[in-house]
Amino acid sequence: MLPSISRRHALLFGLVGLLYLAVVLAILYDSPLVDLDWSLQQLRPYRQWPGALPYLDIWVIAGQRGPTAIAACLWLGWRCYRSHSARPLLVMGMALLLLNVTVGGVKILTGRLGPHYAHYVGSPELFSGGSIFPSGHTANAVVTWGVLAYLAIRWRRTGAALAALTAASIGLTTVYLGTHWISDVFAGWAAGALVLLSLPLAEPAVAALDRRVLAAWHREGRFARPAPAAPRPRPAA
């Protein structure tokens, strides 16, 4: 049975879902959003400040799943050890699984080519064997840094703001570098946000897995809390 969520949460989930669907339909039906894609691509912003390209390439790495997921999971593994709970890693694993399934599925279905491989000006470049829509960099940045904010014990609002700024800047940087259309980034933001909004619904499954993992670890003698020290005998008066 799914847990209950607030009306505000449900409304936000619905609005983000509609936004995601609107972007997908706008690409499929060759709307003015595709014209905006081409207008930005023809500006070739990466040629304006070529000296900044190496630094921007490094910054975009913060949106790649491999480096960010490894760094985040190392930190969350430490959190698991300190809290005697597998929940931090299980939440991240659940989020990355949802991300891979949902974003990967849309990438396969749309088959969109990126700006550097586009064939015809004004074409949405769909079903051409590409894998650019939605932006995986952007969606991964939303999910990875968003999960860290979701799991934060203190400074959660600050963490959420930093996660949002990081995801926004990484998405826009991919447009500047010419590796993504702006519509890819819009869809990536929405796709990542939907994964984050789905996490509260997955909490019962995470809790059940956490209990099983902890039971297995305790059977193997791991994560066992140290026994309290025996009281010292008082000296005779």
Summary of the structure (lengths in Angstrom):
residues: 237
radius of gyration: 22.4
end to end distance: 63.6
largest distance: 96.9
contacts: 710
relative contact order: 0.16
helix: 73%
strand: 0%
